[in-house]
Amino acid sequence: MNAFWITFSASIIVLISIASLPLLNNNNNNYLTIADLLNWRSSSSCLSEEVADLLVTNGTIYTSDEALPFADSMAIRNGRILRVGNYSSIKKLERTWTQELNLDGKIVVPGFVDSHVHFIPGGLQMARVSLRGVNTKDLFVDKIRKAVANVKQGSWLLGGSWNNDIWGGDLPMASWIDSITPHNPVWLSRMDGHMGLANTVALTLAGISRNNENPNDGAIVRNNEGEPTGLLIDSAMKLVLSHIPEASVDERREALLRASNHALKRGVTTVVDFGRYFPGSSPEYPWEDFSDVYKWADLSGNMMTRVCLFFPMETWSRLVDLMSKSGRVLSQWIYLGGVKAFADGSLGSNSALFREPYVDDPNNYGLQVVDLDDLYNMTLSSDKYGLQVSIHAIGDRANGLILDMYTSLASEKQIRDRRFRIEHAQHLAPGTVARFGEQSVIASVQPDHLLDDADSATKKLGSERAERGSYLFKSLLTNNAQLAFGSDWPVCDFWISSVCVSVSTQFLVKFCYAMWFVAVLFQVADINPLKSIRTSMKRIPPGWEKAWIPSECLCLKDALKAYTISAAHACFLDKYVGSLSPGKYADFVVLSTNSWEDFATEVSTDVEATYIGGSKAYSIRSEDKK
């Protein structure tokens, strides 16, 4: 009993002491009372609970997470998803400071991951003048007049995609635009990539006059007096192209910002960037963009989309050194992906490598653009140090060769999660489809390319062969392969032209010009996941009434998965993005429709808003105000 009273008395004394202790508040000289301590403990306890900064409610949220495919609400805190579920469970995380985004029944999907872009070239291309669809001389001239007004004096004005056939056939001449471009060299390529127009300033810079002879495999078009008109054909284009300077650091930084804004408008929150790298180009370009553009944007707070960077395979050791010092995750915005190489060319240029010859070129099987032993050794070294390997392969033989090489590599090393990639995988021989699933090789494909290839493949491969092996999306999924969707944006002519200028061998020059031709035809390719999803579901090329190879059409959920969680898995980012799951970044897209049925059948919807890390990065309502 005595012990009890002693303990009780001691407790009273301690409480009185605390009550009278003159603890000073940091902000003023008031005493901190017991009531203050109790209030502080209560508020501290609230802060340690799950509390949301933002509630996203009253919608149809497609999560891309098989554990919970659909929800009507989600909670976000500090840029990450806290909880996904029904409204009543999410509402429990609300406090007085919590904001709420009422979706009014709209559909939400995870932020799209574009698995194959050339991001800075895309931004540069957006600044160039497009003459696609111009159908009169006056409109042609007016487009140039408006474009040159936004170009600094002395800078090149670049662009093109003109087609003289749609304005009657007359070819353009330098005299059309000389009076409005007296201080700027101009280069405008025709839509087929075999011809371009230079103004007189550009001709003078290139040293082109009536005294020049035509180069081999090319021509300088002349008037009746023998003076150059400004038109250059095929190899003669190099005379001007070699004088077009590389984009400056400032231009490339502006291009990144321009490309990022464009991606956000289309709901793309993460891109896998393969950079300014093509056969024959300098492997330094992607590294220059990494140091001059991406690191600058990250340090200066100018990053707007998350990027996963791939570098030329021949520079694998430099990437190993970088990753050993910095790790793979440089920030929430920049991730180091891996290395890329090329196995063949493209279908449109008859340079994709096939087992059988082209129907329209019976002695041609395509081009193998790399020595297989060299490719194997570089891939072996890259894989040894844990780099993800990605290889461009379009023809069926090229795809088979790369799958064989991946098999050999895997057999030499212990089993681990490599996630080997094949970029494009457009044409596959019988039996090859199953190998993607068996070998866990990711097929990184671009649905919108089939819109251009349907007619071309039928012509070049024959209808039976083309339909047996082209763009086999459904077959790949049925055989347990993973699809990663992308755009290959911008697939444009300006970087192909710079590639052609930099090469020296006749083989690569011909290859680059062929690639240029195809690239210009594909210039309609754009960052547009909703369009690509619709293409993968419908497969109806322009001018066609029915689907091309209808058995390969996908359903909406498979197509969405290929642009979200599977695309994130394909670049080792599935821990961070790709699905609306607790712990991941709150990257999501609000669509303009509230009908899942309409979305699943027609995909007739637009991006209404894009959020990154729970913050609004784009809104169509802001566009309406402009």
C-alpha positions in Angstrom: 0.0 0.0 0.0 2.8 2.4 0.9 4.5 1.6 -2.4 1.3 2.5 -4.2 1.0 5.9 -2.5 4.7 6.6 -3.1 4.3 5.9 -6.8 1.0 7.9 -7.0 2.6 10.9 -5.2 5.6 10.8 -7.5 3.4 10.9 -10.6 1.5 13.9 -9.3 4.8 15.7 -8.6 6.0 15.0 -12.1 2.8 16.2 -13.7 2.9 19.4 -11.7 6.6 19.9 -12.7 5.8 19.5 -16.4 2.9 21.9 -16.1 5.1 24.6 -14.6 8.2 23.9 -16.7 9.0 27.1 -18.7 9.6 25.5 -22.1 10.0 28.3 -24.6 8.2 28.2 -27.9 10.5 28.8 -30.9 8.2 31.4 -32.4 7.6 33.5 -29.2 8.2 33.5 -25.4 5.0 31.8 -24.4 5.2 28.8 -22.1 4.4 25.3 -23.6 1.6 23.9 -21.5 0.4 20.3 -21.0 -2.5 21.1 -23.3 -0.1 22.2 -26.0 1.9 19.0 -25.6 -1.3 16.9 -25.9 -2.4 18.9 -29.0 1.0 18.4 -30.6 0.8 14.7 -29.9 -2.6 14.5 -31.5 -1.6 16.4 -34.6 1.6 14.4 -34.9 -0.4 11.2 -34.8 -2.6 12.5 -37.7 0.4 13.3 -39.8 1.7 9.7 -39.4 -1.6 8.3 -40.7 -2.4 7.8 -44.3 -3.7 11.2 -45.4 -4.3 12.2 -49.1 -3.2 15.4 -50.8 -5.7 14.7 -53.6 -8.7 12.5 -54.0 -9.7 11.5 -57.6 -13.3 10.5 -57.4 -16.5 9.7 -59.4 -14.9 8.1 -62.5 -14.2 4.9 -64.2 -10.5 4.3 -63.4 -8.8 1.6 -65.5 -5.7 0.7 -63.5 -3.8 -1.7 -65.7 -3.3 -3.7 -62.4 -4.7 -7.2 -62.6 -5.3 -7.2 -58.8 -7.9 -4.4 -59.2 -8.6 -3.6 -62.9 -11.3 -1.0 -62.2 -12.1 1.5 -59.5 -14.1 4.7 -59.1 -11.7 6.6 -56.9 -8.0 6.9 -55.9 -6.0 8.8 -53.3 -2.7 10.5 -53.9 0.0 11.8 -51.6 3.3 13.4 -52.4 3.0 12.5 -56.1 2.4 8.8 -55.5 -0.8 6.7 -55.4 -1.8 6.0 -51.8 -4.9 3.9 -52.3 -7.2 2.8 -55.2 -10.8 1.6 -54.6 -14.3 2.7 -54.0 -15.3 6.1 -52.8 -16.1 5.2 -49.2 -12.6 3.7 -48.6 -10.9 6.6 -50.3 -12.9 9.2 -48.5 -11.4 8.1 -45.2 -8.1 9.5 -46.2 -9.5 13.0 -46.6 -8.5 15.9 -44.3 -9.5 19.6 -44.3 -6.6 20.4 -46.7 -7.2 17.5 -49.1 -8.2 18.6 -52.6 -10.7 16.6 -54.7 -10.9 16.0 -58.4 -14.4 15.0 -59.4 -14.2 13.3 -62.7 -18.0 13.6 -63.5 -18.0 10.0 -64.7 -15.0 10.4 -67.1 -12.6 7.5 -67.8 -9.1 7.6 -66.4 -6.2 5.4 -67.6 -2.6 5.3 -66.5 -0.2 7.7 -68.2 0.8 6.2 -71.5 4.4 4.9 -72.0 5.6 5.4 -75.5 8.1 2.5 -76.0 10.0 3.9 -79.0 10.6 7.6 -79.8 13.3 9.9 -81.0 12.3 12.7 -78.7 14.6 15.6 -79.4 14.5 15.0 -83.2 10.7 15.1 -82.8 10.9 18.4 -81.1 13.2 19.8 -83.7 10.9 18.6 -86.5 8.0 20.5 -84.9 9.9 23.7 -85.5 10.3 23.0 -89.2 7.8 24.1 -91.9 5.5 21.4 -93.2 4.3 21.6 -96.8 2.2 18.5 -96.7 -1.1 19.0 -98.4 -0.2 22.4 -99.9 -2.1 22.5 -103.2 -1.2 25.8 -104.8 1.9 27.8 -105.5 0.5 30.8 -103.6 0.0 28.7 -100.5 3.5 27.2 -100.8 5.0 30.7 -100.9 2.7 31.9 -98.1 3.8 29.0 -95.8 7.5 29.9 -96.4 6.8 33.6 -95.7 5.1 32.9 -92.4 7.8 30.4 -91.4 10.8 32.6 -92.2 9.3 35.4 -90.0 10.0 33.2 -87.0 13.6 32.3 -88.0 16.6 34.4 -87.0 18.5 36.1 -89.8 21.2 33.8 -91.1 19.6 30.6 -89.7 18.5 27.8 -91.9 14.8 27.3 -92.7 14.2 23.6 -93.0 11.1 21.5 -93.8 9.3 20.0 -96.7 7.0 17.2 -97.6 5.7 19.1 -100.6 4.1 17.3 -103.5 3.9 19.2 -106.8 1.4 16.7 -108.2 -1.4 18.1 -106.1 -1.0 21.6 -107.4 -0.8 20.6 -111.1 2.7 19.2 -111.6 4.8 22.4 -111.9 8.0 21.9 -110.0 8.9 24.7 -107.5 11.9 26.9 -108.1 14.2 29.1 -105.9 12.7 32.2 -107.6 9.4 31.4 -105.9 10.8 32.2 -102.5 14.1 34.2 -103.0 12.4 37.5 -102.5 11.0 36.5 -99.1 14.1 34.6 -97.9 17.0 37.0 -98.8 18.8 36.4 -95.5 18.1 32.8 -94.8 19.3 29.6 -96.5 16.3 27.3 -97.2 16.0 23.6 -97.8 12.7 22.0 -98.5 12.5 18.2 -99.3 9.9 16.7 -101.5 7.5 14.1 -99.9 9.3 11.2 -101.5 12.8 12.2 -100.3 14.3 12.0 -103.8 14.3 15.7 -104.5 14.6 19.0 -102.6 14.4 22.7 -103.2 17.1 25.2 -102.1 16.8 28.9 -102.4 19.6 31.0 -103.9 21.2 31.7 -100.5 21.5 28.0 -99.9 22.8 27.3 -103.4 25.5 30.0 -103.0 26.6 28.5 -99.6 26.9 25.1 -101.3 28.9 26.5 -104.2 26.3 25.4 -106.7 26.3 27.3 -110.0 26.0 26.6 -113.7 29.6 25.4 -113.7 28.9 22.3 -111.5 28.6 19.0 -113.2 26.0 16.5 -112.1 27.2 14.1 -109.4 26.9 10.3 -109.9 23.4 9.1 -109.2 22.0 12.6 -109.0 21.2 15.8 -110.9 21.2 19.6 -110.5 18.0 20.7 -112.3 18.7 23.7 -114.6 16.6 26.1 -116.7 16.9 26.7 -120.4 19.9 29.0 -119.8 21.7 26.3 -117.8 21.2 28.1 -114.4 20.3 25.9 -111.4 16.6 26.2 -110.6 17.2 25.3 -106.9 16.0 21.7 -107.3 18.4 18.9 -106.5 17.8 15.2 -107.2 19.1 12.2 -105.2 22.8 12.3 -104.5 23.0 16.0 -105.6 21.1 16.8 -102.5 24.3 16.1 -100.5 25.8 19.3 -101.9 23.4 21.3 -99.8 22.8 18.9 -96.9 26.5 18.8 -96.0 26.2 22.6 -95.2 23.2 22.3 -92.9 24.7 22.7 -89.4 23.8 20.5 -86.5 21.2 21.8 -84.2 22.7 24.0 -81.4 22.4 23.2 -77.7 19.7 25.9 -77.3 17.7 24.6 -80.2 17.9 21.0 -78.8 16.8 22.3 -75.4 13.9 24.1 -76.9 13.1 20.9 -78.8 12.9 18.9 -75.6 10.4 21.3 -74.1 8.4 21.4 -77.3 8.4 17.6 -77.5 7.4 17.2 -73.9 4.4 19.5 -74.2 3.3 17.7 -77.3 3.6 14.3 -75.6 1.5 15.5 -72.6 -1.2 16.7 -74.9 -1.5 13.1 -76.1 -1.4 11.6 -72.6 2.1 10.4 -72.8 3.9 10.7 -69.5 6.9 8.5 -70.1 9.0 7.9 -73.2 11.7 5.5 -74.2 14.1 7.7 -76.2 16.4 6.1 -78.7 17.8 9.5 -79.6 19.6 10.8 -82.7 21.1 7.5 -83.6 20.9 5.6 -86.9 23.2 3.5 -89.1 26.1 5.8 -90.1 25.4 8.6 -87.7 27.8 9.6 -84.9 27.3 7.6 -81.7 28.1 10.8 -79.8 24.8 12.4 -80.6 22.8 10.6 -77.9 25.6 11.3 -75.3 25.6 15.0 -76.3 21.9 15.2 -75.8 22.2 13.4 -72.5 24.7 15.9 -71.1 23.7 19.1 -72.9 19.9 18.7 -72.8 18.6 16.1 -70.4 20.9 16.8 -67.5 20.3 20.5 -68.0 16.6 20.1 -67.9 16.7 17.9 -64.8 18.9 20.3 -62.9 17.0 23.4 -64.0 13.5 22.0 -63.2 12.5 21.8 -66.9 11.7 18.1 -67.2 8.0 17.5 -67.9 7.9 13.9 -68.9 9.8 10.9 -67.6 12.4 9.5 -70.0 14.2 6.2 -70.3 17.4 6.7 -72.4 19.0 4.1 -74.7 22.5 4.6 -76.2 24.3 3.2 -79.2 25.5 -0.3 -78.4 29.1 0.5 -79.6 29.3 2.8 -76.5 28.2 0.1 -74.0 31.3 0.5 -71.8 30.6 4.2 -71.3 27.1 3.4 -70.2 28.5 0.8 -67.8 30.8 3.4 -66.3 28.0 5.9 -65.9 25.7 3.4 -64.3 28.4 2.2 -61.9 28.7 5.8 -60.6 25.1 7.0 -60.7 22.9 3.9 -60.7 20.1 3.4 -63.2 17.7 6.0 -61.7 19.2 9.5 -62.0 16.0 11.2 -60.8 12.3 10.8 -60.9 12.5 12.0 -64.5 15.6 10.3 -66.0 16.3 6.6 -66.2 19.2 4.9 -67.9 17.7 2.1 -70.1 20.3 0.2 -72.1 21.9 -0.1 -75.6 20.5 -0.4 -79.1 21.9 -1.8 -82.4 20.5 -2.5 -85.9 20.2 -5.8 -87.7 18.6 -4.7 -91.0 16.9 -1.8 -92.9 13.2 -1.3 -93.7 10.5 -2.8 -95.9 9.7 0.3 -98.0 13.3 0.6 -99.1 13.6 -3.1 -99.8 16.4 -3.3 -97.2 14.6 -5.3 -94.5 16.2 -8.7 -94.4 14.0 -11.6 -95.5 14.4 -15.4 -96.0 12.8 -15.1 -99.4 13.4 -12.4 -102.0 11.2 -9.4 -102.6 8.5 -10.0 -105.2 9.2 -6.7 -106.9 13.0 -7.3 -106.7 13.6 -11.0 -107.1 17.4 -10.9 -106.6 17.1 -8.9 -103.4 16.7 -10.4 -99.9 17.4 -7.2 -98.1 20.4 -5.9 -96.2 22.2 -7.1 -93.1 23.6 -3.8 -91.8 25.9 -5.2 -89.1 28.5 -7.9 -88.9 26.9 -10.6 -86.8 30.1 -11.5 -85.0 30.6 -7.9 -84.0 27.0 -7.6 -82.9 27.3 -10.8 -80.9 30.4 -9.6 -79.1 29.0 -6.2 -78.3 25.7 -7.8 -77.1 27.6 -10.3 -75.0 29.6 -7.5 -73.3 26.5 -5.4 -72.7 24.6 -8.3 -71.2 27.5 -9.3 -69.0 27.4 -5.9 -67.3 23.6 -6.0 -66.9 22.7 -3.6 -69.7 19.3 -4.1 -71.4 19.8 -4.9 -75.0 17.5 -3.7 -77.8 17.9 -4.5 -81.5 16.1 -3.2 -84.6 14.8 -6.0 -86.8 12.1 -5.7 -89.4 12.4 -8.6 -91.9 11.7 -12.2 -90.9 15.3 -13.3 -91.4 16.6 -10.5 -89.3 14.2 -11.3 -86.5 15.2 -15.0 -86.6 18.9 -14.1 -86.4 18.4 -11.9 -83.4 16.3 -14.5 -81.6 19.1 -17.0 -82.3 21.7 -14.7 -80.8 19.6 -14.0 -77.7 19.2 -17.8 -77.2 23.0 -18.2 -77.4 23.6 -15.4 -74.9 21.1 -16.7 -72.4 22.6 -20.2 -72.5 26.1 -18.8 -71.7 25.0 -16.9 -68.6 23.0 -17.8 -65.5 19.2 -17.3 -65.8 18.2 -13.8 -64.9 15.6 -11.1 -65.9 17.2 -9.7 -69.0 14.1 -8.4 -70.9 15.8 -8.5 -74.3 13.9 -6.4 -76.8 13.4 -6.4 -80.6 12.4 -3.1 -82.0 9.7 -3.3 -84.7 9.4 -7.1 -85.2 7.2 -6.3 -88.2 7.5 -9.5 -90.3 7.9 -12.9 -88.7 8.4 -16.3 -90.3 6.2 -19.3 -89.3 7.3 -20.6 -86.0 9.1 -17.4 -85.0 6.1 -16.0 -83.1 6.2 -18.7 -80.4 9.9 -18.0 -79.8 9.2 -14.5 -78.4 7.2 -16.0 -75.6 9.4 -19.0 -75.0 12.5 -16.8 -74.8 10.8 -13.9 -72.9 11.8 -11.5 -75.6 9.8 -8.2 -75.7 8.3 -7.2 -79.1 8.5 -3.4 -79.2 6.1 -2.6 -82.0 4.5 0.5 -83.6 0.8 -0.1 -84.6 0.5 2.9 -86.9 3.3 1.7 -89.1 0.9 -1.0 -90.4 -1.3 1.7 -91.9 1.6 2.6 -94.3 2.8 -1.0 -94.7 -0.4 -2.7 -95.7 -0.2 -1.8 -99.4 3.6 -1.9 -99.5 3.9 -5.3 -97.9 1.4 -6.8 -100.3 3.3 -5.4 -103.3 6.8 -6.3 -102.0 6.1 -9.7 -100.4 2.9 -10.9 -102.1 -0.5 -11.0 -100.4 -0.2 -14.5 -99.0 3.2 -14.0 -97.5 2.4 -10.6 -96.2 -0.8 -11.7 -94.5 1.0 -14.8 -93.0 3.6 -12.8 -91.2 3.0 -9.1 -90.9 2.3 -7.2 -87.6 1.2 -10.3 -85.7 0.1 -8.6 -82.5 -2.6 -11.1 -81.5 -0.5 -14.1 -82.3 2.4 -12.8 -80.2 0.1 -12.3 -77.2 -1.5 -15.7 -77.7 2.0 -17.2 -77.5 2.8 -15.4 -74.2 4.9 -12.7 -75.6 4.9 -9.2 -74.2 3.9 -6.3 -76.5 5.2 -2.8 -75.9 3.5 -0.2 -78.0 5.2 2.9 -79.3 5.1 5.5 -82.1 8.7 5.8 -83.5 8.0 9.5 -83.6 8.9 11.5 -85.6 10.3 9.2 -88.3 11.1 12.3 -90.3 13.5 13.3 -93.0 15.8 15.8 -91.3 17.7 13.3 -89.2 17.9 10.8 -92.0 19.4 13.5 -94.2 22.0 14.2 -91.5 22.8 10.5 -91.4 23.4 10.4 -95.1 25.8 13.3 -94.9 27.9 11.7 -92.2 28.5 8.4 -93.9 31.3 7.6 -96.4 30.8 4.2 -97.8 28.6 3.7 -100.9 26.7 0.9 -99.1 25.6 3.1 -96.2 24.9 6.1 -98.4 22.5 4.0 -100.5 21.0 2.5 -97.3 20.5 5.9 -95.7 18.8 7.4 -98.8 16.5 4.3 -98.8 15.8 4.9 -95.1 15.1 8.6 -95.9 12.6 7.6 -98.5 10.7 5.4 -96.1 11.0 7.9 -93.3 9.3 10.6 -95.3 6.5 8.3 -96.2 6.0 7.5 -92.6 6.1 11.2 -91.6 2.4 10.9 -90.5 3.7 8.9 -87.5 3.1 10.9 -84.4 3.0 10.5 -80.6 -0.7 9.5 -80.4 -1.5 6.5 -78.2 -5.2 6.7 -78.6 -4.8 6.6 -82.4 -2.3 3.7 -82.2 -4.7 1.8 -79.9 -7.5 2.2 -82.4 -5.2 1.1 -85.2 -4.3 -2.1 -83.3 -8.0 -2.8 -82.7 -9.3 -2.0 -86.2 -6.2 -2.5 -88.5 -8.0 -0.5 -91.4 -5.4 1.3 -93.6 -6.4 4.5 -95.4 -8.6 3.7 -98.4 -9.4 0.2 -97.1 -12.9 -0.9 -96.1 -11.9 -3.9 -94.1 -9.2 -4.8 -91.7 -5.8 -6.0 -92.8 -5.3 -9.5 -91.3 -8.4 -9.2 -89.0 -7.4 -12.2 -87.0 -4.6 -10.0 -85.5 -6.9 -7.3 -84.2 -6.6 -6.7 -80.4 -9.3 -5.9 -77.8 -9.1 -2.6 -75.9 -7.6 -4.1 -72.7 -4.8 -5.8 -74.5 -4.0 -2.6 -76.4 -4.1 -0.5 -73.3 -1.8 -2.9 -71.5 0.7 -2.7 -74.3 0.8 1.1 -73.9 0.9 1.1 -70.1 2.1 -1.7 -67.8 3.7 -3.9 -70.5 5.4 -0.9 -71.9 6.7 0.0 -68.4 7.8 -3.6 -67.9 9.7 -3.5 -71.2 12.0 -0.8 -69.9 12.3 -1.9 -66.3 10.1 0.9 -65.1 7.1 -1.2 -63.9 8.0 -0.4 -60.3 7.4 3.2 -60.9 4.8 3.7 -63.7 2.5 1.8 -66.0 -0.4 1.1 -63.7 -2.4 3.0 -61.1 -1.2 0.9 -58.1 -0.3 2.0 -54.6 3.2 3.2 -54.3 3.7 4.2 -58.0 3.8 7.7 -59.4 0.4 9.2 -59.9 0.7 9.6 -63.6 -2.8 9.4 -65.2 -4.9 10.6 -68.1 -8.4 11.8 -68.0 -10.3 11.0 -71.2 -13.2 13.0 -72.7 -15.7 10.1 -72.6 -17.7 8.6 -69.8 -18.7 5.5 -71.7 -16.4 2.5 -71.4 -18.5 0.7 -74.0 -18.0 3.4 -76.6 -14.3 3.5 -75.7 -14.0 -0.3 -76.1 -15.6 -0.3 -79.5 -14.6 2.9 -81.3 -11.9 4.5 -79.2 -13.5 7.8 -80.2 -12.2 9.9 -77.4 -9.7 12.6 -76.7 -7.2 13.5 -73.9 -8.9 16.0 -71.6 -6.2 16.3 -69.0 -2.8 14.7 -68.2 -1.4 14.4 -64.7 2.1 13.7 -63.6 2.9 12.9 -60.0 -0.7 14.0 -59.1 -0.2 17.5 -60.7 -2.0 18.7 -63.8 0.5 18.9 -66.6 -1.9 19.5 -69.5 -5.6 20.4 -69.8 -7.6 20.8 -72.9 -9.5 23.6 -71.2 -6.2 25.6 -71.1 -5.9 25.0 -74.8 -9.4 26.4 -75.4 -8.4 29.6 -73.7 -5.5 30.2 -76.1 
